[in-house]
């Protein structure tokens, strides 16, 4: 690390140019290649996946996106001559647009089922030539403009579907701008130097920007969800600014101690930079833990997020020291530079609130520990009612056309029309055809089925399918019960004595299968992530207690964060007020991604807090002093980092995307609880209560573990020599009536 830091400082212009070249080159390549995202929820080996594959093989024409145009009149009927003429002409124009394969009108001979019983609502199906992720936004926008042009005061026209969703207005880059502005304000309050405040943000933006463009290219090589770039940016901005904050803080401390700019930057990277690399490695390990689930959808998300973390860490330990050498002493505020010139180097004592809080926690560890535990328990209780499922356009903001179309269809045709089920099977001979005809009649009388279409065969008669409309909404538990009933009771009886193997597919079936696969593998995933994280902490801190407490704290932070998410998104407390749409289930992939991200982010604070305690423990062997000093010296920077990260995460609620808003609120909640309840309250309280047991490790195990040091011995020795050189100044400062140094409080 020291050699890398010196090279970046000595070749600062080259280091900056290399990063700008990388950023520009990758961005240009991404602009030329374009995006290729795919929200492929198919899980290998599931019944819904088999149904989709059969349908795709037997009926290639059904492979494109199928969206709906819905129109509604409050007075009169949609069968009125003027309404029929207007909408027929509109649908004819839509059919001629680029990218549209066909349009099925309710006014032709086969469309009578697309007019509601009361005659007030009707809908047409627009079939695109390509899947939603392959449709150009301009093609979808043309369909929306043409359909909406038919609307009048007495005729409401709305559109729904995956292609139409591409045209829904999002928050643009407002979320990123708000997050960066708030972060800049917090950094300026922390540093008092405009130059030092800008550097963490500039470093994070370059790293995240490069990663964002790289994720666009990654989408051409593997399945990457459309929210992966935004998720990567959310994580990258949060951790990138924080990592740079830690390094700049250490650099400023070196300048105040009288080090040269070059030496201060080098030591900051050599010491705190090692902790940044270690913390980034824990985040990446947690993210890559998703690979054990063997789901292509999550593989792309894991690698995309991990790539963002790697590039932000790289920028923090290479680009940042180069920029620090450019600004020189301007990393300090004017008052700090003036004080340094007039009085020379002075120690930075942990005084003020950090000093008093550290001493307060030491005096009342039991009471504060109980309070912190009670807060976390109360917030985690809603997690017990967690319902996994995939939100649909019924959860969109109330003013969106997709939500309006969803509600009109549900009111006019029943809630199940928004999530029909598809039954698909191979057909061999007349016996199978006869069994399918009998099954058609049986399905119509099955509990939970509102209607069913006649059986449709492909050109060769080898594959057949029919569609079922449930009586309940796609997200309803009753629809999931219907899927189970079909698979376990109705279909097995119908298949007896035939070669039929009927697979149930469709929206709810696919989402339920995806959720089941994740839930089944979740214990293994959590165990691997926690196990690897604990192993890293065991190697770094040579203690059994530190990793065990870290694992428990991380689980508590995740549970409490999910409690907040369930309250807002599943129970709907304030979701409409925040513009996040109607209450609905929690995305099935959210627990996996959130466990990965939150476990990694929680490790960051654990590393920065405990590494300082560990350093003091090695020097003195006094646990009370180690905990007191570690908390006093790190709490301010951890709290500043947490405020920045919370601001960045909450800003993404403005993105207009429900999934990203879930991530933002969950991450912000977890970081807030982790920084202000766990790391600065519960962890130090427990460490005071456990005493020297915090650092216990059997000699047998200690001798056999490889040595990993977050802060290398040579840097620790240099720090001790520097501290010894300023002992006289410390005594002089204390003699002048300054606040008592937290180190000197009786243990």
C-alpha positions in Angstrom: 0.0 0.0 0.0 2.8 2.4 0.8 4.5 1.9 -2.5 1.2 2.4 -4.4 0.4 5.6 -2.4 3.9 7.1 -3.1 3.6 6.4 -6.8 0.2 8.0 -7.0 1.4 11.1 -5.1 4.6 11.4 -7.1 2.8 10.8 -10.4 -0.3 12.6 -9.5 -1.1 14.0 -12.9 -0.6 10.6 -14.6 -2.8 9.0 -12.0 -5.6 11.5 -12.6 -5.3 11.2 -16.3 -5.4 7.4 -16.2 -8.7 7.5 -14.2 -10.2 10.1 -16.6 -9.1 8.0 -19.6 -10.7 4.9 -18.1 -13.9 6.8 -17.3 -14.1 8.4 -20.7 -13.3 5.2 -22.6 -15.7 2.9 -20.8 -18.5 5.6 -21.0 -17.9 6.0 -24.7 -18.0 2.2 -25.3 -21.3 2.0 -23.2 -22.8 4.8 -25.3 -22.0 3.0 -28.5 -23.1 -0.5 -27.4 -26.3 0.7 -25.7 -28.0 -1.1 -22.8 -29.2 -4.7 -22.8 -30.9 -5.4 -19.4 -33.2 -8.3 -18.7 -35.5 -8.9 -15.7 -35.5 -12.7 -16.1 -37.1 -14.2 -13.0 -37.0 -17.7 -14.4 -35.4 -20.2 -12.0 -34.0 -23.4 -13.5 -36.0 -26.5 -12.8 -39.2 -24.8 -11.8 -42.6 -25.6 -13.2 -43.3 -22.0 -14.4 -40.0 -22.0 -16.2 -41.0 -25.2 -18.0 -44.3 -23.7 -19.0 -42.6 -20.6 -20.4 -40.1 -22.8 -22.4 -43.0 -24.9 -23.9 -45.0 -21.9 -24.8 -42.0 -20.2 -26.4 -41.2 -23.3 -28.5 -44.8 -24.1 -29.5 -46.0 -20.5 -30.1 -43.2 -18.3 -31.1 -45.6 -15.5 -31.9 -46.4 -15.2 -28.1 -42.8 -14.4 -27.3 -43.1 -10.6 -27.6 -44.4 -8.2 -25.0 -48.2 -8.0 -24.7 -49.5 -4.7 -23.4 -53.0 -3.3 -23.0 -54.9 -0.2 -24.1 -57.8 0.3 -21.7 -60.7 2.8 -22.2 -63.5 3.7 -19.9 -66.6 5.9 -20.1 -68.5 6.9 -17.0 -71.7 7.8 -19.0 -73.0 5.7 -21.8 -71.2 2.6 -23.1 -68.0 1.7 -24.9 -70.3 0.1 -27.6 -71.6 3.6 -28.6 -70.9 4.3 -32.2 -68.7 7.4 -31.6 -66.6 5.5 -29.0 -66.2 2.4 -31.2 -65.3 4.5 -34.2 -62.7 6.6 -32.3 -61.0 3.6 -30.7 -61.1 1.4 -33.8 -59.3 4.1 -35.8 -56.8 4.5 -32.9 -56.1 0.8 -32.7 -55.6 0.7 -36.5 -53.0 3.4 -36.2 -51.3 1.6 -33.4 -51.2 -1.6 -35.5 -49.2 0.3 -38.2 -46.5 1.6 -35.7 -43.0 0.3 -35.8 -42.4 -2.7 -33.5 -46.1 -3.6 -33.2 -46.8 -7.1 -34.3 -50.6 -7.1 -33.9 -53.5 -5.5 -32.1 -56.5 -7.5 -30.8 -59.6 -5.3 -30.7 -62.7 -6.0 -28.5 -64.9 -4.9 -31.5 -64.0 -7.8 -33.7 -65.8 -11.2 -33.6 -63.5 -12.8 -31.0 -63.1 -9.8 -28.6 -66.5 -9.8 -26.8 -64.8 -10.9 -23.6 -62.8 -7.7 -23.6 -65.8 -5.5 -22.9 -67.0 -5.4 -19.2 -70.4 -6.6 -18.2 -71.6 -3.1 -17.4 -70.3 -1.8 -20.8 -68.3 1.0 -19.3 -64.8 -0.5 -19.8 -63.0 -2.2 -22.7 -59.4 -3.2 -23.5 -57.3 -4.2 -26.5 -54.1 -6.2 -26.5 -51.1 -4.8 -28.3 -48.5 -7.5 -29.2 -45.0 -6.2 -29.8 -42.5 -8.0 -32.0 -39.8 -8.1 -29.2 -39.6 -8.7 -25.5 -40.0 -5.7 -23.3 -36.3 -5.4 -22.6 -35.6 -5.3 -26.3 -38.2 -2.7 -27.3 -36.9 0.8 -28.0 -38.4 3.4 -25.7 -39.3 5.5 -28.8 -41.5 2.6 -30.1 -43.3 2.3 -26.7 -43.7 6.1 -26.5 -45.3 6.2 -30.0 -47.9 3.6 -28.9 -48.7 5.7 -25.7 -49.0 9.0 -27.6 -51.3 7.4 -30.3 -53.6 5.8 -27.6 -53.8 8.9 -25.4 -54.7 11.1 -28.3 -58.1 9.4 -28.4 -58.9 10.5 -24.9 -61.6 13.2 -24.3 -63.5 14.6 -21.4 -65.9 11.7 -21.6 -63.5 9.0 -22.6 -60.6 7.9 -20.4 -57.7 6.1 -22.2 -54.9 4.4 -20.2 -52.2 1.9 -21.0 -50.6 -0.9 -19.0 -47.9 -3.5 -19.6 -44.1 -3.9 -19.4 -43.4 -2.0 -22.6 -45.5 1.0 -21.5 -43.7 1.0 -18.2 -40.6 2.0 -20.1 -42.2 5.4 -20.8 -43.1 6.1 -17.2 -41.4 9.2 -16.0 -38.8 8.6 -13.4 -36.9 11.0 -11.1 -34.1 11.1 -13.7 -30.9 12.0 -11.9 -32.6 14.0 -9.2 -31.8 11.3 -6.6 -28.1 11.4 -7.3 -28.0 15.2 -7.4 -29.8 15.5 -4.0 -27.6 12.9 -2.4 -24.4 14.5 -3.6 -25.5 18.0 -2.5 -26.4 16.8 1.0 -23.1 14.8 1.2 -21.2 17.9 0.2 -22.9 20.0 2.9 -22.1 17.4 5.6 -18.4 17.1 4.4 -18.0 20.9 4.5 -19.4 21.0 8.1 -17.0 18.2 9.1 -13.9 19.6 7.4 -14.5 23.4 7.1 -12.5 23.2 3.8 -14.2 23.5 0.4 -11.3 21.6 -1.3 -11.3 18.7 1.2 -15.1 18.5 1.0 -15.1 18.2 -2.8 -12.5 15.4 -3.1 -14.5 12.6 -1.5 -17.4 13.4 -3.9 -15.2 13.7 -6.9 -13.4 10.4 -6.2 -16.7 8.6 -5.7 -18.3 10.1 -8.8 -15.4 9.0 -11.0 -15.4 5.5 -9.6 -19.1 5.1 -9.7 -19.4 6.7 -13.1 -16.8 4.2 -14.5 -18.7 1.3 -12.9 -22.1 2.5 -14.2 -20.8 2.4 -17.8 -19.1 -0.9 -17.2 -22.4 -2.4 -16.0 -24.1 -1.3 -19.2 -21.4 -3.3 -21.1 -21.8 -6.2 -18.7 -25.5 -6.5 -19.7 -24.3 -7.7 -23.1 -22.3 -10.6 -21.6 -24.8 -11.9 -19.0 -28.2 -11.4 -17.5 -28.3 -8.0 -15.7 -31.5 -6.6 -14.2 -32.5 -3.1 -15.3 -32.2 -1.8 -11.7 -28.6 -3.1 -11.3 -26.9 0.1 -12.5 -29.1 2.3 -10.2 -28.4 -0.2 -7.3 -24.7 0.0 -8.1 -24.8 3.8 -8.1 -26.7 3.8 -4.8 -24.2 1.5 -3.1 -21.1 3.1 -4.8 -22.0 6.7 -3.9 -22.6 5.7 -0.3 -19.5 3.6 0.3 -17.3 5.7 -2.1 -17.9 9.0 -0.3 -17.5 7.2 3.1 -14.2 5.5 2.2 -12.8 8.8 0.8 -14.0 10.5 4.0 -12.1 8.1 6.2 -8.9 8.6 4.2 -9.2 12.4 4.0 -9.8 12.5 7.8 -6.6 10.6 8.4 -4.7 12.8 5.9 -5.9 15.9 7.7 -4.8 14.5 11.0 -1.3 13.9 9.6 -1.1 17.5 8.4 -2.1 18.8 11.8 0.7 16.7 13.3 3.2 18.5 11.1 3.7 15.9 8.4 4.3 17.0 4.8 1.5 16.7 2.3 3.2 13.8 0.6 3.9 12.0 3.8 0.4 12.6 5.2 -1.3 11.3 2.0 1.0 8.3 1.9 0.4 7.4 5.6 -3.4 7.9 5.2 -3.5 5.4 2.4 -1.1 3.0 4.1 -3.1 3.0 7.3 -6.8 3.9 6.8 -6.5 2.8 3.1 -5.8 -0.7 4.3 -9.0 -0.6 6.4 -10.9 0.7 3.3 -9.6 -2.2 1.2 -10.5 -4.7 4.0 -14.0 -3.1 4.4 -14.5 -3.2 0.6 -13.4 -6.8 0.5 -16.1 -7.7 3.1 -18.7 -5.9 1.0 -17.6 -7.8 -2.1 -17.6 -11.2 -0.4 -21.1 -10.6 0.9 -22.3 -9.6 -2.5 -20.6 -12.5 -4.3 -22.3 -14.8 -1.8 -25.4 -14.4 -4.1 -23.6 -16.6 -6.6 -24.2 -19.7 -4.5 -28.0 -19.3 -5.3 -27.2 -20.1 -8.9 -29.8 -17.7 -10.3 -28.7 -15.8 -13.4 -30.9 -12.9 -12.4 -29.0 -12.4 -9.1 -25.6 -13.3 -10.6 -25.7 -10.2 -12.7 -26.8 -8.0 -9.8 -24.1 -9.4 -7.6 -21.3 -8.9 -10.1 -22.5 -5.4 -11.1 -22.7 -4.3 -7.4 -19.3 -5.9 -6.6 -17.7 -4.2 -9.7 -18.9 -0.8 -8.4 -17.5 -1.4 -4.9 -14.1 -2.6 -6.4 -13.8 0.6 -8.6 -14.8 2.9 -5.7 -12.2 1.3 -3.4 -9.6 1.5 -6.2 -10.4 5.2 -6.7 -10.1 5.9 -3.0 -6.6 4.4 -2.7 -5.2 5.7 -6.0 -7.1 8.7 -7.3 -7.7 10.3 -3.9 -4.1 10.6 -2.8 -3.2 12.1 -6.1 -5.9 14.7 -5.7 -4.8 15.3 -2.1 -1.3 16.1 -3.2 -2.8 18.7 -5.7 -4.6 20.7 -3.1 -1.8 20.6 -0.5 -2.5 22.3 2.8 -5.9 23.4 1.5 -7.2 20.1 2.9 -7.3 22.1 6.2 -9.6 25.0 6.8 -8.2 28.6 6.9 -8.4 28.6 10.6 -6.6 25.3 10.9 -3.8 26.5 8.5 -3.4 29.7 10.5 -3.2 27.8 13.8 -0.7 25.4 12.3 1.5 28.3 11.1 1.3 30.2 14.4 1.5 27.4 16.9 3.1 24.5 15.0 1.9 20.9 15.0 -0.6 20.1 17.7 -2.3 16.8 18.7 -6.0 16.2 17.9 -7.6 15.3 21.1 -11.0 13.5 21.3 -12.8 16.2 23.3 -16.4 17.6 23.3 -19.4 15.4 22.8 -17.4 12.4 21.6 -15.4 12.5 24.8 -18.4 12.9 27.0 -20.4 10.2 25.2 -17.6 7.6 25.4 -17.3 8.2 29.2 -21.1 8.1 29.6 -21.3 4.7 27.9 -18.5 3.4 30.1 -20.4 4.4 33.2 -23.8 3.0 32.2 -23.2 0.0 29.9 -26.1 -2.2 31.2 -28.9 0.4 31.0 -27.8 1.7 27.6 -27.4 -1.9 26.3 -30.9 -2.8 27.3 -32.3 0.4 25.7 -30.5 -0.3 22.4 -31.6 -3.9 22.4 -35.3 -2.8 23.0 -35.2 -0.4 20.1 -33.8 -3.0 17.7 -36.4 -5.6 18.9 -39.4 -3.3 18.4 -38.3 -2.3 14.9 -37.6 -5.9 13.9 -41.1 -7.2 14.9 -42.8 -6.3 11.6 -40.3 -8.6 9.9 -42.3 -11.6 11.3 -45.1 -10.7 8.9 -42.9 -10.5 5.8 -44.7 -11.6 2.7 -42.5 -12.2 -0.4 -44.0 -11.6 -3.8 -43.4 -9.3 -6.8 -45.1 -6.0 -7.0 -46.8 -5.2 -10.3 -48.3 -2.1 -11.8 -51.1 -2.1 -9.2 -48.4 -0.8 -6.9 -47.4 2.1 -9.2 -48.1 5.7 -8.1 -51.8 6.5 -8.3 -51.3 9.1 -11.0 -49.4 6.8 -13.5 -51.2 5.5 -16.6 -50.1 2.0 -15.7 -51.8 2.2 -12.3 -54.9 3.7 -13.8 -55.1 0.9 -16.4 -54.6 -1.7 -13.8 -57.4 -0.3 -11.6 -59.8 0.1 -14.6 -59.2 -3.6 -15.6 -59.7 -4.8 -12.0 -62.9 -2.8 -11.6 -64.4 -3.8 -14.9 -63.3 -7.4 -15.3 -62.2 -8.5 -11.8 -58.8 -8.4 -10.2 -57.6 -11.6 -11.7 -57.5 -10.3 -15.2 -54.2 -8.4 -14.4 -52.4 -11.7 -13.7 -53.8 -14.6 -15.7 -52.3 -18.1 -15.3 -51.2 -20.2 -18.4 -51.5 -24.0 -18.5 -49.2 -25.5 -21.1 -48.5 -29.1 -22.1 -47.2 -31.4 -24.8 -49.9 -33.4 -26.7 -49.6 -36.9 -28.0 -52.6 -38.4 -29.8 -56.4 -38.3 -29.4 -56.4 -39.5 -25.8 -54.5 -36.4 -24.7 -56.8 -34.2 -26.7 -59.9 -35.7 -25.1 -58.3 -35.4 -21.6 -57.6 -31.7 -22.3 -61.2 -31.1 -23.4 -62.4 -32.6 -20.1 -59.8 -30.7 -18.2 -61.1 -27.5 -19.7 -64.5 -28.1 -18.2 -63.0 -29.1 -14.8 -60.9 -26.0 -14.6 -63.9 -23.7 -15.1 -65.6 -25.2 -12.0 -62.4 -25.1 -9.9 -62.6 -22.9 -6.8 -60.8 -19.6 -7.4 -61.2 -19.6 -11.2 -63.2 -16.8 -12.7 -63.0 -17.9 -16.4 -60.9 -19.9 -18.8 -60.2 -19.7 -22.5 -60.7 -22.6 -24.9 -57.7 -24.9 -25.5 -55.4 -23.6 -28.3 -53.1 -25.9 -30.2 -50.0 -25.0 -32.2 -49.8 -25.6 -36.0 -48.6 -29.2 -35.6 -51.0 -30.0 -32.8 -48.1 -31.0 -30.5 -48.4 -28.3 -27.9 -51.5 -26.8 -26.3 -52.3 -24.1 -23.8 -55.2 -22.3 -22.3 -55.4 -19.3 -20.0 -57.1 -19.0 -16.6 -58.3 -15.8 -15.0 -58.4 -16.1 -11.2 -61.0 -14.5 -9.1 -58.3 -12.8 -7.0 -55.4 -10.3 -7.7 -52.0 -11.5 -8.8 -50.5 -10.6 -5.4 -53.3 -12.3 -3.4 -52.5 -15.3 -1.3 -55.7 -16.8 -2.7 -54.1 -16.8 -6.2 -51.0 -18.5 -4.8 -53.4 -21.1 -3.2 -55.0 -21.6 -6.6 -51.7 -22.3 -8.2 -50.9 -24.9 -5.5 -54.4 -26.4 -5.9 -54.0 -26.8 -9.6 -50.5 -28.4 -9.3 -51.3 -30.8 -6.4 -54.9 -31.8 -6.9 -56.6 -30.8 -10.2 -53.9 -31.5 -12.8 -52.6 -34.8 -11.4 -56.1 -36.2 -11.5 -56.6 -35.0 -15.1 -53.2 -36.5 -16.2 -53.9 -40.0 -14.9 -53.9 -42.5 -17.7 -52.5 -40.0 -20.3 -49.1 -38.7 -21.4 -50.0 -35.2 -20.4 -47.7 -33.2 -18.2 -49.4 -29.9 -17.7 -47.3 -27.0 -16.4 -48.8 -24.0 -14.7 -47.1 -20.7 -15.7 -48.1 -17.0 -15.6 -47.3 -14.0 -13.4 -48.2 -15.4 -10.0 -46.8 -18.9 -10.7 -43.5 -17.5 -11.9 -43.1 -15.1 -9.0 -44.0 -17.8 -6.4 -41.6 -20.3 -7.9 -38.8 -17.7 -7.9 -39.6 -16.8 -4.3 -39.6 -20.5 -3.3 -36.2 -21.1 -4.8 -34.7 -18.1 -3.0 -36.3 -19.0 0.4 -35.1 -22.6 0.2 -31.5 -21.4 -0.4 -31.6 -18.5 2.0 -30.3 -20.3 5.1 -27.3 -21.6 3.2 -26.7 -18.1 1.7 -26.9 -16.3 5.0 -24.7 -18.9 6.7 -22.0 -18.6 4.0 -22.0 -14.8 4.1 -21.9 -14.6 7.9 -19.3 -17.4 8.1 -16.9 -15.7 5.6 -17.3 -12.3 7.3 -16.6 -13.8 10.7 -13.5 -15.6 9.4 -12.1 -12.3 8.1 -12.7 -10.5 11.4 -11.2 -13.5 13.3 -8.0 -13.2 11.2 -7.9 -9.4 11.5 -8.6 -9.0 15.2 -7.3 -12.4 16.6 -10.5 -12.7 18.7 -13.5 -15.0 18.9 -15.8 -12.5 20.6 -15.4 -9.7 18.0 -16.7 -11.8 15.0 -19.5 -13.3 17.0 -20.7 -9.8 18.2 -20.3 -8.5 14.6 -22.5 -11.3 13.2 -25.2 -10.7 15.9 -25.2 -6.9 15.2 -25.4 -7.4 11.5 -28.4 -9.8 11.8 -30.1 -7.2 14.2 -29.5 -4.4 11.7 -30.9 -6.5 8.8 -34.0 -7.6 10.8 -34.8 -4.0 12.0 -34.3 -2.6 8.4 -36.7 -5.2 7.1 -39.2 -4.2 9.8 -39.1 -0.6 8.4 -39.5 -1.9 4.8 -42.5 -4.1 5.8 -44.1 -1.2 7.6 -43.8 1.2 4.7 -44.2 -1.0 1.6 -46.2 -4.1 2.8 -48.4 -2.4 5.3 -48.5 0.8 3.3 -47.8 3.2 6.2 -47.0 6.4 4.2 -46.2 4.7 0.9 -48.7 6.7 -1.1 -47.7 9.9 0.7 -44.1 9.2 -0.4 -45.1 8.6 -4.0 -44.2 4.9 -3.7 -47.6 3.5 -4.8 -50.0 1.2 -3.0 -49.0 -1.4 -0.4 -47.9 -4.7 -1.7 -45.5 -7.6 -1.2 -41.8 -7.4 -0.7 -39.7 -8.4 -3.8 -38.5 -11.9 -3.4 -34.9 -11.0 -4.3 -34.8 -8.1 -1.8 -33.8 -10.3 1.2 -30.8 -11.8 -0.6 -29.5 -8.5 -2.0 -30.2 -6.6 1.2 -28.4 -9.3 3.4 -25.4 -9.0 1.1 -25.2 -5.2 1.0 -26.2 -4.6 4.7 -23.8 -7.2 6.0 -21.0 -5.6 4.0 -21.8 -2.1 5.0 -22.2 -3.0 8.6 -18.7 -4.6 8.5 -17.4 -1.2 7.5 -18.3 0.5 10.7 -17.3 -2.6 12.7 -13.8 -2.5 11.1 -13.3 1.3 11.6 -14.5 1.2 15.2 -12.9 -2.0 16.5 -9.6 -1.5 14.6 -9.0 1.6 16.8 -10.0 -0.3 19.9 -7.8 -3.1 18.9 -4.8 -0.8 18.4 -5.3 0.6 21.9 -5.7 -2.8 23.3 -2.4 -3.9 21.8 -0.6 -0.9 23.3 -2.1 -1.0 26.8 -3.8 -4.3 27.5 -6.6 -2.3 29.2 -10.0 -3.2 27.7 -11.9 -0.3 29.3 -9.4 2.2 28.0 -9.4 0.6 24.6 -13.2 0.7 24.2 -13.3 4.3 25.6 -10.6 5.6 23.4 -11.7 3.7 20.3 -15.3 5.0 20.6 -14.2 8.6 21.4 -11.8 8.8 18.4 -14.0 7.2 15.8 -17.6 8.1 16.7 -17.5 11.5 15.1 -16.2 10.2 11.7 -18.5 7.2 11.8 -21.5 9.5 12.5 -20.5 11.9 9.7 -20.1 8.9 7.4 -23.4 7.6 8.4 -25.2 10.9 7.8 -23.7 11.0 4.3 -24.7 7.4 3.5 -28.2 7.9 4.9 -28.7 11.1 2.8 -27.5 9.3 -0.4 -29.7 6.3 0.2 -32.8 8.3 1.1 -32.3 10.5 -1.9 -33.0 7.5 -4.1 -36.6 7.4 -2.9 -36.9 10.3 -5.5 -35.9 7.9 -8.3 -39.6 7.0 -9.0 -38.7 3.3 -9.0 -40.4 1.2 -6.3 -37.6 -1.4 -6.1 -34.9 1.2 -5.9 -36.9 3.1 -3.2 -37.1 -0.2 -1.2 -33.4 -0.5 -1.4 -32.9 3.1 -0.4 -35.1 3.0 2.6 -33.8 -0.3 3.8 -30.2 0.7 3.4 -30.8 4.1 5.1 -32.6 2.5 8.0 -29.9 -0.1 8.5 -27.1 2.4 8.4 -28.9 4.8 10.8 -29.5 2.0 13.3 -26.1 0.5 12.8 -24.2 3.8 13.3 -26.3 5.5 16.0 -27.7 2.5 18.0 -25.4 -0.5 17.4 -21.8 0.8 16.9 -21.9 3.8 19.2 -24.1 2.3 21.9 -24.8 -1.4 22.0 -21.3 -2.6 20.8 -19.3 -0.5 23.2 -21.7 -1.3 26.0 -21.3 -5.1 25.4 -17.5 -4.7 25.1 -17.4 -2.9 28.5 -19.4 -5.7 30.1 -17.3 -8.5 28.6 -14.0 -7.0 29.6 -10.9 -8.9 28.5 -13.0 -11.7 27.1 -13.5 -9.5 24.0 -10.0 -10.3 22.9 -9.8 -14.0 23.9 -8.4 -16.5 21.4 -6.9 -19.8 22.2 -3.1 -20.0 21.8 -3.5 -23.2 19.7 -5.8 -21.4 17.2 -3.8 -18.2 17.3 -0.6 -20.1 16.3 -2.3 -21.7 13.3 -4.2 -18.7 11.9 -2.5 -16.6 9.2 -1.6 -13.1 10.2 -3.7 -10.3 8.6 -3.1 -6.8 9.9 -5.4 -4.0 9.0 -2.8 -1.5 10.2 0.7 -2.8 9.5 3.2 -3.0 12.4 5.6 -0.5 10.9 2.8 2.1 10.6 1.7 1.4 14.1 5.3 1.9 15.3 5.6 5.1 13.4 2.3 6.3 15.0 3.6 5.5 18.4 6.8 7.4 17.8 4.8 10.4 16.6 2.5 10.2 19.6 5.6 10.1 22.0 7.0 13.2 20.3 3.9 15.2 21.1 3.5 14.1 24.7 4.8 17.4 26.0 2.4 19.3 23.8 -0.5 17.2 25.1 0.4 18.0 28.7 0.7 21.7 27.8 -2.7 21.7 26.2 -4.3 20.0 29.2 -2.6 22.4 31.6 -4.3 25.3 29.8 -7.7 24.1 30.9 -8.8 22.3 27.8 -11.2 19.4 28.0 -9.8 16.4 29.7 -8.4 13.8 27.3 -10.6 10.8 27.2 -7.4 8.7 27.6 -6.9 10.0 31.1 -10.3 9.2 32.5 -9.9 6.7 35.3 -10.9 3.2 34.1 
